[in-house]
Amino acid sequence: QVQLVESGGGLVQAGASLRLSCAASGRTFGTYAMGWFRQFPGKEREFVAAISRSGLSSDYSNSVKGRFIVSRDNNKNAVSLQMNSLKPEDTAVYYCAADPVRYYSGSSPTNYDYWGQGTQVTVSS
């Protein structure tokens, strides 16, 4: 089992950058495929980015592609989401998630077994 704790959220103006981090407990972080999702009020969680166990494969939703970068450091048990050129429509609660089964888990939230508590990102216009 793994516990995930996100950090780095906050209030920024449009065009700014934020870097979210997700710290994972346990010694087997490198065996988890990781993902980032976000949730708007009253909506289902939506996919943002995913990264494979090794970090060599990644993917993004169309809405963030070219602006966000996902990375991981298995030695530090951490995954990050660098968010650039933020827009007001990026305002949401952001969650990291872990899948202990697949090498790469992609965009389906049902593939992920473990979730963090979320961190709020607010982008003002």
ZIPE-V190397 format. One record per pair of residues at least 24 apart in sequence whose C-alpha atoms are under 10 Angstrom apart, sorted by sequence separation. I is the first residue (numbers start at 1). J is the second residue. D is the distance in whole Angstrom. If there is no record, write none. Layout:
<<I,J,D> <I,J,D>>
This chain:
<<1,25,9> <2,26,6> <29,53,8> <30,54,7> <34,58,10> <35,59,9> <36,60,9> <37,61,10> <55,79,9> <93,117,9> <94,118,5> <95,119,7> <1,26,8> <2,27,9> <30,55,9> <35,60,10> <93,118,6> <94,119,5> <95,120,9> <2,28,8> <63,89,10> <64,90,9> <92,118,10> <93,119,5> <94,120,6> <1,28,9> <2,29,8> <63,90,9> <92,119,8> <93,120,4> <94,121,7> <1,29,10> <51,79,9> <92,120,6> <93,121,6> <91,120,8> <92,121,6> <93,122,8> <2,32,9> <91,121,5> <92,122,7> <50,81,10> <90,121,8> <91,122,5> <92,123,9> <49,81,8> <90,122,7> <91,123,5> <48,81,9> <88,121,10> <89,122,9> <90,123,7> <91,124,8> <36,70,8> <88,122,7> <89,123,8> <90,124,10> <35,70,9> <86,121,10> <87,122,9> <88,123,5> <89,124,9> <34,70,10> <86,122,9> <87,123,6> <88,124,6> <89,125,10> <34,71,10> <86,123,7> <87,124,8> <88,125,6> <34,72,9> <86,124,9> <87,125,8> <86,125,10> <30,72,9> <32,74,10> <29,72,10> <30,73,9> <31,74,9> <36,79,9> <29,73,9> <30,74,5> <34,78,10> <35,79,9> <36,80,9> <29,74,6> <30,75,8> <34,79,8> <35,80,10> <36,81,8> <53,98,10> <59,104,10> <28,74,9> <29,75,8> <30,76,10> <34,80,10> <35,81,10> <48,94,9> <50,96,9> <53,99,9> <57,103,10> <58,104,8> <60,106,9> <61,107,8> <27,74,9> <28,75,10> <29,76,9> <30,77,8> <45,92,10> <47,94,10> <48,95,9> <49,96,9> <50,97,9> <51,98,10> <52,99,10> <53,100,9> <57,104,8> <58,105,10> <59,106,7> <60,107,8> <27,75,9> <29,77,6> <30,78,10> <45,93,9> <46,94,10> <47,95,10> <48,96,10> <50,98,10> <55,103,10> <56,104,10> <58,106,8> <59,107,8> <19,68,9> <21,70,10> <27,76,10> <28,77,8> <29,78,8> <40,89,9> <45,94,9> <46,95,10> <53,102,8> <54,103,8> <55,104,9> <57,106,10> <17,67,9> <18,68,10> <19,69,9> <20,70,9> <21,71,10> <22,72,9> <24,74,10> <27,77,8> <29,79,10> <40,90,9> <41,91,10> <45,95,9> <52,102,8> <53,103,6> <54,104,9> <17,68,9> <19,70,10> <21,72,9> <25,76,10> <26,77,8> <39,90,10> <40,91,7> <41,92,7> <52,103,6> <53,104,7> <24,76,9> <25,77,7> <38,90,9> <39,91,9> <40,92,5> <41,93,9> <51,103,9> <52,104,4> <53,105,9> <23,76,8> <24,77,5> <25,78,9> <38,91,9> <39,92,5> <40,93,7> <51,104,7> <52,105,7> <23,77,6> <24,78,6> <38,92,6> <39,93,5> <40,94,9> <50,104,8> <51,105,8> <52,106,9> <22,77,8> <23,78,5> <24,79,8> <37,92,10> <38,93,5> <39,94,7> <50,105,7> <51,106,8> <22,78,6> <23,79,7> <37,93,8> <38,94,4> <39,95,8> <50,106,6> <21,78,7> <22,79,5> <23,80,9> <37,94,6> <38,95,6> <49,106,8> <50,107,7> <21,79,6> <22,80,6> <36,94,7> <37,95,5> <38,96,9> <48,106,10> <49,107,7> <50,108,10> <20,79,8> <21,80,4> <22,81,9> <36,95,6> <37,96,6> <47,106,8> <48,107,8> <20,80,5> <21,81,6> <35,95,8> <36,96,4> <37,97,8> <47,107,5> <19,80,7> <20,81,5> <21,82,9> <35,96,6> <36,97,6> <46,107,8> <47,108,7> <19,81,6> <20,82,6> <34,96,7> <35,97,5> <36,98,9> <46,108,9> <47,109,7> <18,81,8> <19,82,4> <20,83,8> <34,97,6> <35,98,6> <45,108,10> <46,109,8> <18,82,6> <19,83,6> <33,97,8> <34,98,5> <35,99,8> <45,109,8> <17,82,7> <18,83,5> <19,84,8> <32,97,9> <33,98,6> <34,99,6> <44,109,10> <17,83,5> <18,84,7> <32,98,6> <33,99,5> <34,100,9> <16,83,8> <17,84,4> <18,85,9> <31,98,9> <32,99,5> <33,100,7> <15,83,10> <16,84,6> <17,85,6> <18,86,8> <31,99,8> <32,100,5> <33,101,8> <34,102,10> <15,84,7> <16,85,6> <17,86,6> <29,98,9> <31,100,6> <32,101,7> <33,102,6> <34,103,9> <35,104,9> <14,84,10> <15,85,4> <16,86,6> <17,87,10> <30,100,9> <31,101,8> <32,102,7> <33,103,6> <34,104,8> <35,105,8> <36,106,10> <37,107,9> <14,85,7> <15,86,5> <16,87,8> <29,100,9> <31,102,9> <32,103,7> <33,104,5> <34,105,7> <35,106,7> <36,107,9> <37,108,10> <6,78,10> <8,80,10> <13,85,10> <14,86,5> <15,87,6> <24,96,10> <28,100,9> <31,103,8> <32,104,8> <33,105,6> <34,106,9> <35,107,8> <37,109,8> <4,77,10> <5,78,10> <6,79,9> <7,80,10> <8,81,9> <13,86,8> <14,87,5> <15,88,9> <22,95,9> <23,96,9> <24,97,10> <30,103,10> <32,105,9> <33,106,9> <35,108,9> <36,109,9> <4,78,9> <6,80,9> <12,86,8> <13,87,8> <14,88,6> <20,94,9> <21,95,10> <22,96,6> <24,98,9> <35,109,9> <4,79,10> <12,87,10> <13,88,8> <14,89,10> <20,95,10> <21,96,9> <22,97,9> <12,88,9> <14,90,9> <20,96,9> <35,111,10> <35,112,8> <33,111,10> <34,112,8> <37,115,10> <12,91,10> <33,112,8> <36,115,10> <39,118,9> <11,91,9> <32,112,9> <34,114,10> <35,115,9> <36,116,10> <38,118,8> <10,91,10> <34,115,10> <37,118,9> <38,119,9> <39,120,10> <32,114,10> <36,118,10> <38,120,9> <9,92,10> <38,121,9> <9,93,9> <9,94,8> <7,94,10> <6,94,8> <7,95,10> <6,95,7> <5,95,9> <6,96,7> <4,95,9> <5,96,8> <6,97,10> <4,96,7> <5,97,10> <24,116,9> <4,97,7> <23,116,9> <3,97,10> <4,98,8> <22,116,8> <2,97,10> <3,98,9> <2,98,8> <22,118,10> <1,98,10> <2,99,10> <22,119,10> <2,100,9> <21,119,10> <1,100,9> <20,119,8> <20,121,9> <18,121,9> <17,123,10> <16,123,8> <14,122,9> <15,123,9> <16,124,10> <6,115,10> <7,116,10> <9,118,9> <10,119,8> <11,120,8> <12,121,8> <13,122,8> <14,123,6> <15,124,9> <4,114,8> <5,115,9> <6,116,6> <7,117,10> <9,119,5> <10,120,6> <11,121,6> <12,122,6> <13,123,5> <14,124,6> <15,125,9> <2,113,9> <3,114,7> <4,115,6> <5,116,5> <6,117,7> <7,118,8> <8,119,7> <9,120,5> <10,121,5> <11,122,5> <12,123,5> <13,124,5> <14,125,5> <1,113,9> <2,114,7> <3,115,8> <4,116,5> <5,117,7> <6,118,6> <7,119,6> <8,120,9> <9,121,5> <10,122,6> <11,123,6> <12,124,6> <13,125,6> <1,114,8> <2,115,9> <3,116,7> <4,117,8> <5,118,8> <6,119,6> <7,120,9> <8,121,9> <9,122,8> <10,123,8> <11,124,7> <12,125,9> <2,116,10> <3,117,10> <4,118,9> <5,119,9> <6,120,10>>
